[in-house]
Amino acid sequence: MSTMTENGTTTSATADQADVDQLTQRLSDLEKAQAVQAATHAGSEATQAATLSGAQATQAAAHAGTWATMAAGAIALVVGMFLGVTITKR
C-alpha cells in the first residue's frame, strides 16, 4: 500500500512504520542514557558528601587531639611547678 504526499512522491506504509520503530528505539535509548546520567550524578554527589563528612570528622579528631595534648601539657607544667617549689623548700 502506498500513499501520495503533497509534493507528489509516494510512500509506503512499511517505510513509515520503520521510521516510527526507529524513532521509538532512539527515544528509548535516550531515556536510558538520561537515567544513567541521573544515577551517575546522584552517585557522585553521594561520594562527595561522604568525602566531606570524612574530612570533617578527621579535622574534628585532630582538633580534639591537639587540645587534649595542650591540656595535658598545661597540667603537667602546673604540677611540675608545684613539685619544683615543694622540692626546693625541703
Phi and psi restraints in degrees (range 20) as a CNS / XPLOR table:
assign (resid 1 and name C) (resid 2 and name N)
       (resid 2 and name CA) (resid 2 and name C) 1.0 -129.4 20.0 2
assign (resid 2 and name N) (resid 2 and name CA)
       (resid 2 and name C) (resid 3 and name N) 1.0 154.2 20.0 2
assign (resid 2 and name C) (resid 3 and name N)
       (resid 3 and name CA) (resid 3 and name C) 1.0 -126.3 20.0 2
assign (resid 3 and name N) (resid 3 and name CA)
       (resid 3 and name C) (resid 4 and name N) 1.0 153.8 20.0 2
assign (resid 3 and name C) (resid 4 and name N)
       (resid 4 and name CA) (resid 4 and name C) 1.0 -95.6 20.0 2
assign (resid 4 and name N) (resid 4 and name CA)
       (resid 4 and name C) (resid 5 and name N) 1.0 131.5 20.0 2
assign (resid 4 and name C) (resid 5 and name N)
       (resid 5 and name CA) (resid 5 and name C) 1.0 -93.4 20.0 2
assign (resid 5 and name N) (resid 5 and name CA)
       (resid 5 and name C) (resid 6 and name N) 1.0 176.9 20.0 2
assign (resid 5 and name C) (resid 6 and name N)
       (resid 6 and name CA) (resid 6 and name C) 1.0 -64.1 20.0 2
assign (resid 6 and name N) (resid 6 and name CA)
       (resid 6 and name C) (resid 7 and name N) 1.0 -33.6 20.0 2
assign (resid 6 and name C) (resid 7 and name N)
       (resid 7 and name CA) (resid 7 and name C) 1.0 -87.2 20.0 2
assign (resid 7 and name N) (resid 7 and name CA)
       (resid 7 and name C) (resid 8 and name N) 1.0 4.9 20.0 2
assign (resid 7 and name C) (resid 8 and name N)
       (resid 8 and name CA) (resid 8 and name C) 1.0 95.8 20.0 2
assign (resid 8 and name N) (resid 8 and name CA)
       (resid 8 and name C) (resid 9 and name N) 1.0 -0.8 20.0 2
assign (resid 8 and name C) (resid 9 and name N)
       (resid 9 and name CA) (resid 9 and name C) 1.0 -88.2 20.0 2
assign (resid 9 and name N) (resid 9 and name CA)
       (resid 9 and name C) (resid 10 and name N) 1.0 159.1 20.0 2
assign (resid 9 and name C) (resid 10 and name N)
       (resid 10 and name CA) (resid 10 and name C) 1.0 -108.5 20.0 2
assign (resid 10 and name N) (resid 10 and name CA)
       (resid 10 and name C) (resid 11 and name N) 1.0 146.8 20.0 2
assign (resid 10 and name C) (resid 11 and name N)
       (resid 11 and name CA) (resid 11 and name C) 1.0 -128.2 20.0 2
assign (resid 11 and name N) (resid 11 and name CA)
       (resid 11 and name C) (resid 12 and name N) 1.0 154.7 20.0 2
assign (resid 11 and name C) (resid 12 and name N)
       (resid 12 and name CA) (resid 12 and name C) 1.0 -104.9 20.0 2
assign (resid 12 and name N) (resid 12 and name CA)
       (resid 12 and name C) (resid 13 and name N) 1.0 154.6 20.0 2
assign (resid 12 and name C) (resid 13 and name N)
       (resid 13 and name CA) (resid 13 and name C) 1.0 -66.8 20.0 2
assign (resid 13 and name N) (resid 13 and name CA)
       (resid 13 and name C) (resid 14 and name N) 1.0 -33.1 20.0 2
assign (resid 13 and name C) (resid 14 and name N)
       (resid 14 and name CA) (resid 14 and name C) 1.0 -69.0 20.0 2
assign (resid 14 and name N) (resid 14 and name CA)
       (resid 14 and name C) (resid 15 and name N) 1.0 -34.5 20.0 2
assign (resid 14 and name C) (resid 15 and name N)
       (resid 15 and name CA) (resid 15 and name C) 1.0 -67.9 20.0 2
assign (resid 15 and name N) (resid 15 and name CA)
       (resid 15 and name C) (resid 16 and name N) 1.0 -40.4 20.0 2
assign (resid 15 and name C) (resid 16 and name N)
       (resid 16 and name CA) (resid 16 and name C) 1.0 -63.4 20.0 2
assign (resid 16 and name N) (resid 16 and name CA)
       (resid 16 and name C) (resid 17 and name N) 1.0 -41.4 20.0 2
assign (resid 16 and name C) (resid 17 and name N)
       (resid 17 and name CA) (resid 17 and name C) 1.0 -65.4 20.0 2
assign (resid 17 and name N) (resid 17 and name CA)
       (resid 17 and name C) (resid 18 and name N) 1.0 -38.1 20.0 2
assign (resid 17 and name C) (resid 18 and name N)
       (resid 18 and name CA) (resid 18 and name C) 1.0 -63.7 20.0 2
assign (resid 18 and name N) (resid 18 and name CA)
       (resid 18 and name C) (resid 19 and name N) 1.0 -39.4 20.0 2
assign (resid 18 and name C) (resid 19 and name N)
       (resid 19 and name CA) (resid 19 and name C) 1.0 -64.5 20.0 2
assign (resid 19 and name N) (resid 19 and name CA)
       (resid 19 and name C) (resid 20 and name N) 1.0 -41.5 20.0 2
assign (resid 19 and name C) (resid 20 and name N)
       (resid 20 and name CA) (resid 20 and name C) 1.0 -65.3 20.0 2
assign (resid 20 and name N) (resid 20 and name CA)
       (resid 20 and name C) (resid 21 and name N) 1.0 -42.1 20.0 2
assign (resid 20 and name C) (resid 21 and name N)
       (resid 21 and name CA) (resid 21 and name C) 1.0 -63.0 20.0 2
assign (resid 21 and name N) (resid 21 and name CA)
       (resid 21 and name C) (resid 22 and name N) 1.0 -42.2 20.0 2
assign (resid 21 and name C) (resid 22 and name N)
       (resid 22 and name CA) (resid 22 and name C) 1.0 -65.5 20.0 2
assign (resid 22 and name N) (resid 22 and name CA)
       (resid 22 and name C) (resid 23 and name N) 1.0 -41.8 20.0 2
assign (resid 22 and name C) (resid 23 and name N)
       (resid 23 and name CA) (resid 23 and name C) 1.0 -64.4 20.0 2
assign (resid 23 and name N) (resid 23 and name CA)
       (resid 23 and name C) (resid 24 and name N) 1.0 -40.4 20.0 2
assign (resid 23 and name C) (resid 24 and name N)
       (resid 24 and name CA) (resid 24 and name C) 1.0 -62.9 20.0 2
assign (resid 24 and name N) (resid 24 and name CA)
       (resid 24 and name C) (resid 25 and name N) 1.0 -41.9 20.0 2
assign (resid 24 and name C) (resid 25 and name N)
       (resid 25 and name CA) (resid 25 and name C) 1.0 -65.4 20.0 2
assign (resid 25 and name N) (resid 25 and name CA)
       (resid 25 and name C) (resid 26 and name N) 1.0 -42.3 20.0 2
assign (resid 25 and name C) (resid 26 and name N)
       (resid 26 and name CA) (resid 26 and name C) 1.0 -64.3 20.0 2
assign (resid 26 and name N) (resid 26 and name CA)
       (resid 26 and name C) (resid 27 and name N) 1.0 -38.8 20.0 2
assign (resid 26 and name C) (resid 27 and name N)
       (resid 27 and name CA) (resid 27 and name C) 1.0 -65.6 20.0 2
assign (resid 27 and name N) (resid 27 and name CA)
       (resid 27 and name C) (resid 28 and name N) 1.0 -40.9 20.0 2
assign (resid 27 and name C) (resid 28 and name N)
       (resid 28 and name CA) (resid 28 and name C) 1.0 -63.8 20.0 2
assign (resid 28 and name N) (resid 28 and name CA)
       (resid 28 and name C) (resid 29 and name N) 1.0 -43.0 20.0 2
assign (resid 28 and name C) (resid 29 and name N)
       (resid 29 and name CA) (resid 29 and name C) 1.0 -62.2 20.0 2
assign (resid 29 and name N) (resid 29 and name CA)
       (resid 29 and name C) (resid 30 and name N) 1.0 -40.0 20.0 2
assign (resid 29 and name C) (resid 30 and name N)
       (resid 30 and name CA) (resid 30 and name C) 1.0 -65.3 20.0 2
assign (resid 30 and name N) (resid 30 and name CA)
       (resid 30 and name C) (resid 31 and name N) 1.0 -41.0 20.0 2
assign (resid 30 and name C) (resid 31 and name N)
       (resid 31 and name CA) (resid 31 and name C) 1.0 -63.3 20.0 2
assign (resid 31 and name N) (resid 31 and name CA)
       (resid 31 and name C) (resid 32 and name N) 1.0 -40.8 20.0 2
assign (resid 31 and name C) (resid 32 and name N)
       (resid 32 and name CA) (resid 32 and name C) 1.0 -64.0 20.0 2
assign (resid 32 and name N) (resid 32 and name CA)
       (resid 32 and name C) (resid 33 and name N) 1.0 -44.2 20.0 2
assign (resid 32 and name C) (resid 33 and name N)
       (resid 33 and name CA) (resid 33 and name C) 1.0 -63.3 20.0 2
assign (resid 33 and name N) (resid 33 and name CA)
       (resid 33 and name C) (resid 34 and name N) 1.0 -38.5 20.0 2
assign (resid 33 and name C) (resid 34 and name N)
       (resid 34 and name CA) (resid 34 and name C) 1.0 -67.1 20.0 2
assign (resid 34 and name N) (resid 34 and name CA)
       (resid 34 and name C) (resid 35 and name N) 1.0 -39.0 20.0 2
assign (resid 34 and name C) (resid 35 and name N)
       (resid 35 and name CA) (resid 35 and name C) 1.0 -65.4 20.0 2
assign (resid 35 and name N) (resid 35 and name CA)
       (resid 35 and name C) (resid 36 and name N) 1.0 -40.6 20.0 2
assign (resid 35 and name C) (resid 36 and name N)
       (resid 36 and name CA) (resid 36 and name C) 1.0 -64.2 20.0 2
assign (resid 36 and name N) (resid 36 and name CA)
       (resid 36 and name C) (resid 37 and name N) 1.0 -41.6 20.0 2
assign (resid 36 and name C) (resid 37 and name N)
       (resid 37 and name CA) (resid 37 and name C) 1.0 -63.8 20.0 2
assign (resid 37 and name N) (resid 37 and name CA)
       (resid 37 and name C) (resid 38 and name N) 1.0 -41.6 20.0 2
assign (resid 37 and name C) (resid 38 and name N)
       (resid 38 and name CA) (resid 38 and name C) 1.0 -64.9 20.0 2
assign (resid 38 and name N) (resid 38 and name CA)
       (resid 38 and name C) (resid 39 and name N) 1.0 -40.8 20.0 2
assign (resid 38 and name C) (resid 39 and name N)
       (resid 39 and name CA) (resid 39 and name C) 1.0 -66.3 20.0 2
assign (resid 39 and name N) (resid 39 and name CA)
       (resid 39 and name C) (resid 40 and name N) 1.0 -39.7 20.0 2
assign (resid 39 and name C) (resid 40 and name N)
       (resid 40 and name CA) (resid 40 and name C) 1.0 -63.3 20.0 2
assign (resid 40 and name N) (resid 40 and name CA)
       (resid 40 and name C) (resid 41 and name N) 1.0 -42.8 20.0 2
assign (resid 40 and name C) (resid 41 and name N)
       (resid 41 and name CA) (resid 41 and name C) 1.0 -63.5 20.0 2
assign (resid 41 and name N) (resid 41 and name CA)
       (resid 41 and name C) (resid 42 and name N) 1.0 -44.0 20.0 2
assign (resid 41 and name C) (resid 42 and name N)
       (resid 42 and name CA) (resid 42 and name C) 1.0 -62.6 20.0 2
assign (resid 42 and name N) (resid 42 and name CA)
       (resid 42 and name C) (resid 43 and name N) 1.0 -40.1 20.0 2
assign (resid 42 and name C) (resid 43 and name N)
       (resid 43 and name CA) (resid 43 and name C) 1.0 -64.6 20.0 2
assign (resid 43 and name N) (resid 43 and name CA)
       (resid 43 and name C) (resid 44 and name N) 1.0 -41.2 20.0 2
assign (resid 43 and name C) (resid 44 and name N)
       (resid 44 and name CA) (resid 44 and name C) 1.0 -67.3 20.0 2
assign (resid 44 and name N) (resid 44 and name CA)
       (resid 44 and name C) (resid 45 and name N) 1.0 -36.5 20.0 2
assign (resid 44 and name C) (resid 45 and name N)
       (resid 45 and name CA) (resid 45 and name C) 1.0 -66.7 20.0 2
assign (resid 45 and name N) (resid 45 and name CA)
       (resid 45 and name C) (resid 46 and name N) 1.0 -38.9 20.0 2
assign (resid 45 and name C) (resid 46 and name N)
       (resid 46 and name CA) (resid 46 and name C) 1.0 -64.9 20.0 2
assign (resid 46 and name N) (resid 46 and name CA)
       (resid 46 and name C) (resid 47 and name N) 1.0 -40.6 20.0 2
assign (resid 46 and name C) (resid 47 and name N)
       (resid 47 and name CA) (resid 47 and name C) 1.0 -63.4 20.0 2
assign (resid 47 and name N) (resid 47 and name CA)
       (resid 47 and name C) (resid 48 and name N) 1.0 -43.1 20.0 2
assign (resid 47 and name C) (resid 48 and name N)
       (resid 48 and name CA) (resid 48 and name C) 1.0 -63.9 20.0 2
assign (resid 48 and name N) (resid 48 and name CA)
       (resid 48 and name C) (resid 49 and name N) 1.0 -41.5 20.0 2
assign (resid 48 and name C) (resid 49 and name N)
       (resid 49 and name CA) (resid 49 and name C) 1.0 -64.6 20.0 2
assign (resid 49 and name N) (resid 49 and name CA)
       (resid 49 and name C) (resid 50 and name N) 1.0 -41.0 20.0 2
assign (resid 49 and name C) (resid 50 and name N)
       (resid 50 and name CA) (resid 50 and name C) 1.0 -65.8 20.0 2
assign (resid 50 and name N) (resid 50 and name CA)
       (resid 50 and name C) (resid 51 and name N) 1.0 -40.2 20.0 2
assign (resid 50 and name C) (resid 51 and name N)
       (resid 51 and name CA) (resid 51 and name C) 1.0 -63.3 20.0 2
assign (resid 51 and name N) (resid 51 and name CA)
       (resid 51 and name C) (resid 52 and name N) 1.0 -44.7 20.0 2
assign (resid 51 and name C) (resid 52 and name N)
       (resid 52 and name CA) (resid 52 and name C) 1.0 -64.1 20.0 2
assign (resid 52 and name N) (resid 52 and name CA)
       (resid 52 and name C) (resid 53 and name N) 1.0 -42.2 20.0 2
assign (resid 52 and name C) (resid 53 and name N)
       (resid 53 and name CA) (resid 53 and name C) 1.0 -61.7 20.0 2
assign (resid 53 and name N) (resid 53 and name CA)
       (resid 53 and name C) (resid 54 and name N) 1.0 -43.2 20.0 2
assign (resid 53 and name C) (resid 54 and name N)
       (resid 54 and name CA) (resid 54 and name C) 1.0 -63.5 20.0 2
assign (resid 54 and name N) (resid 54 and name CA)
       (resid 54 and name C) (resid 55 and name N) 1.0 -40.6 20.0 2
assign (resid 54 and name C) (resid 55 and name N)
       (resid 55 and name CA) (resid 55 and name C) 1.0 -65.0 20.0 2
assign (resid 55 and name N) (resid 55 and name CA)
       (resid 55 and name C) (resid 56 and name N) 1.0 -40.1 20.0 2
assign (resid 55 and name C) (resid 56 and name N)
       (resid 56 and name CA) (resid 56 and name C) 1.0 -67.1 20.0 2
assign (resid 56 and name N) (resid 56 and name CA)
       (resid 56 and name C) (resid 57 and name N) 1.0 -39.6 20.0 2
assign (resid 56 and name C) (resid 57 and name N)
       (resid 57 and name CA) (resid 57 and name C) 1.0 -64.4 20.0 2
assign (resid 57 and name N) (resid 57 and name CA)
       (resid 57 and name C) (resid 58 and name N) 1.0 -40.5 20.0 2
assign (resid 57 and name C) (resid 58 and name N)
       (resid 58 and name CA) (resid 58 and name C) 1.0 -64.0 20.0 2
assign (resid 58 and name N) (resid 58 and name CA)
       (resid 58 and name C) (resid 59 and name N) 1.0 -43.1 20.0 2
assign (resid 58 and name C) (resid 59 and name N)
       (resid 59 and name CA) (resid 59 and name C) 1.0 -65.0 20.0 2
assign (resid 59 and name N) (resid 59 and name CA)
       (resid 59 and name C) (resid 60 and name N) 1.0 -40.8 20.0 2
assign (resid 59 and name C) (resid 60 and name N)
       (resid 60 and name CA) (resid 60 and name C) 1.0 -63.4 20.0 2
assign (resid 60 and name N) (resid 60 and name CA)
       (resid 60 and name C) (resid 61 and name N) 1.0 -41.1 20.0 2
assign (resid 60 and name C) (resid 61 and name N)
       (resid 61 and name CA) (resid 61 and name C) 1.0 -65.3 20.0 2
assign (resid 61 and name N) (resid 61 and name CA)
       (resid 61 and name C) (resid 62 and name N) 1.0 -39.0 20.0 2
assign (resid 61 and name C) (resid 62 and name N)
       (resid 62 and name CA) (resid 62 and name C) 1.0 -64.6 20.0 2
assign (resid 62 and name N) (resid 62 and name CA)
       (resid 62 and name C) (resid 63 and name N) 1.0 -42.0 20.0 2
assign (resid 62 and name C) (resid 63 and name N)
       (resid 63 and name CA) (resid 63 and name C) 1.0 -63.6 20.0 2
assign (resid 63 and name N) (resid 63 and name CA)
       (resid 63 and name C) (resid 64 and name N) 1.0 -43.3 20.0 2
assign (resid 63 and name C) (resid 64 and name N)
       (resid 64 and name CA) (resid 64 and name C) 1.0 -62.0 20.0 2
assign (resid 64 and name N) (resid 64 and name CA)
       (resid 64 and name C) (resid 65 and name N) 1.0 -42.3 20.0 2
assign (resid 64 and name C) (resid 65 and name N)
       (resid 65 and name CA) (resid 65 and name C) 1.0 -64.7 20.0 2
assign (resid 65 and name N) (resid 65 and name CA)
       (resid 65 and name C) (resid 66 and name N) 1.0 -40.0 20.0 2
assign (resid 65 and name C) (resid 66 and name N)
       (resid 66 and name CA) (resid 66 and name C) 1.0 -64.1 20.0 2
assign (resid 66 and name N) (resid 66 and name CA)
       (resid 66 and name C) (resid 67 and name N) 1.0 -47.1 20.0 2
assign (resid 66 and name C) (resid 67 and name N)
       (resid 67 and name CA) (resid 67 and name C) 1.0 -66.5 20.0 2
assign (resid 67 and name N) (resid 67 and name CA)
       (resid 67 and name C) (resid 68 and name N) 1.0 -37.3 20.0 2
assign (resid 67 and name C) (resid 68 and name N)
       (resid 68 and name CA) (resid 68 and name C) 1.0 -63.6 20.0 2
assign (resid 68 and name N) (resid 68 and name CA)
       (resid 68 and name C) (resid 69 and name N) 1.0 -41.5 20.0 2
assign (resid 68 and name C) (resid 69 and name N)
       (resid 69 and name CA) (resid 69 and name C) 1.0 -65.2 20.0 2
assign (resid 69 and name N) (resid 69 and name CA)
       (resid 69 and name C) (resid 70 and name N) 1.0 -42.4 20.0 2
assign (resid 69 and name C) (resid 70 and name N)
       (resid 70 and name CA) (resid 70 and name C) 1.0 -65.1 20.0 2
assign (resid 70 and name N) (resid 70 and name CA)
       (resid 70 and name C) (resid 71 and name N) 1.0 -40.3 20.0 2
assign (resid 70 and name C) (resid 71 and name N)
       (resid 71 and name CA) (resid 71 and name C) 1.0 -65.0 20.0 2
assign (resid 71 and name N) (resid 71 and name CA)
       (resid 71 and name C) (resid 72 and name N) 1.0 -43.4 20.0 2
assign (resid 71 and name C) (resid 72 and name N)
       (resid 72 and name CA) (resid 72 and name C) 1.0 -63.3 20.0 2
assign (resid 72 and name N) (resid 72 and name CA)
       (resid 72 and name C) (resid 73 and name N) 1.0 -40.1 20.0 2
assign (resid 72 and name C) (resid 73 and name N)
       (resid 73 and name CA) (resid 73 and name C) 1.0 -64.6 20.0 2
assign (resid 73 and name N) (resid 73 and name CA)
       (resid 73 and name C) (resid 74 and name N) 1.0 -41.1 20.0 2
assign (resid 73 and name C) (resid 74 and name N)
       (resid 74 and name CA) (resid 74 and name C) 1.0 -65.9 20.0 2
assign (resid 74 and name N) (resid 74 and name CA)
       (resid 74 and name C) (resid 75 and name N) 1.0 -42.3 20.0 2
assign (resid 74 and name C) (resid 75 and name N)
       (resid 75 and name CA) (resid 75 and name C) 1.0 -63.6 20.0 2
assign (resid 75 and name N) (resid 75 and name CA)
       (resid 75 and name C) (resid 76 and name N) 1.0 -43.0 20.0 2
assign (resid 75 and name C) (resid 76 and name N)
       (resid 76 and name CA) (resid 76 and name C) 1.0 -63.4 20.0 2
assign (resid 76 and name N) (resid 76 and name CA)
       (resid 76 and name C) (resid 77 and name N) 1.0 -37.1 20.0 2
assign (resid 76 and name C) (resid 77 and name N)
       (resid 77 and name CA) (resid 77 and name C) 1.0 -63.5 20.0 2
assign (resid 77 and name N) (resid 77 and name CA)
       (resid 77 and name C) (resid 78 and name N) 1.0 -46.6 20.0 2
assign (resid 77 and name C) (resid 78 and name N)
       (resid 78 and name CA) (resid 78 and name C) 1.0 -65.0 20.0 2
assign (resid 78 and name N) (resid 78 and name CA)
       (resid 78 and name C) (resid 79 and name N) 1.0 -44.8 20.0 2
assign (resid 78 and name C) (resid 79 and name N)
       (resid 79 and name CA) (resid 79 and name C) 1.0 -62.5 20.0 2
assign (resid 79 and name N) (resid 79 and name CA)
       (resid 79 and name C) (resid 80 and name N) 1.0 -42.7 20.0 2
assign (resid 79 and name C) (resid 80 and name N)
       (resid 80 and name CA) (resid 80 and name C) 1.0 -62.4 20.0 2
assign (resid 80 and name N) (resid 80 and name CA)
       (resid 80 and name C) (resid 81 and name N) 1.0 -38.9 20.0 2
assign (resid 80 and name C) (resid 81 and name N)
       (resid 81 and name CA) (resid 81 and name C) 1.0 -64.2 20.0 2
assign (resid 81 and name N) (resid 81 and name CA)
       (resid 81 and name C) (resid 82 and name N) 1.0 -44.9 20.0 2
assign (resid 81 and name C) (resid 82 and name N)
       (resid 82 and name CA) (resid 82 and name C) 1.0 -65.6 20.0 2
assign (resid 82 and name N) (resid 82 and name CA)
       (resid 82 and name C) (resid 83 and name N) 1.0 -39.3 20.0 2
assign (resid 82 and name C) (resid 83 and name N)
       (resid 83 and name CA) (resid 83 and name C) 1.0 -64.0 20.0 2
assign (resid 83 and name N) (resid 83 and name CA)
       (resid 83 and name C) (resid 84 and name N) 1.0 -41.8 20.0 2
assign (resid 83 and name C) (resid 84 and name N)
       (resid 84 and name CA) (resid 84 and name C) 1.0 -62.4 20.0 2
assign (resid 84 and name N) (resid 84 and name CA)
       (resid 84 and name C) (resid 85 and name N) 1.0 -43.3 20.0 2
assign (resid 84 and name C) (resid 85 and name N)
       (resid 85 and name CA) (resid 85 and name C) 1.0 -65.9 20.0 2
assign (resid 85 and name N) (resid 85 and name CA)
       (resid 85 and name C) (resid 86 and name N) 1.0 -42.3 20.0 2
assign (resid 85 and name C) (resid 86 and name N)
       (resid 86 and name CA) (resid 86 and name C) 1.0 -65.7 20.0 2
assign (resid 86 and name N) (resid 86 and name CA)
       (resid 86 and name C) (resid 87 and name N) 1.0 -43.6 20.0 2
assign (resid 86 and name C) (resid 87 and name N)
       (resid 87 and name CA) (resid 87 and name C) 1.0 -66.7 20.0 2
assign (resid 87 and name N) (resid 87 and name CA)
       (resid 87 and name C) (resid 88 and name N) 1.0 -39.5 20.0 2
assign (resid 87 and name C) (resid 88 and name N)
       (resid 88 and name CA) (resid 88 and name C) 1.0 -70.9 20.0 2
assign (resid 88 and name N) (resid 88 and name CA)
       (resid 88 and name C) (resid 89 and name N) 1.0 -22.7 20.0 2
assign (resid 88 and name C) (resid 89 and name N)
       (resid 89 and name CA) (resid 89 and name C) 1.0 -76.1 20.0 2
assign (resid 89 and name N) (resid 89 and name CA)
       (resid 89 and name C) (resid 90 and name N) 1.0 -18.9 20.0 2
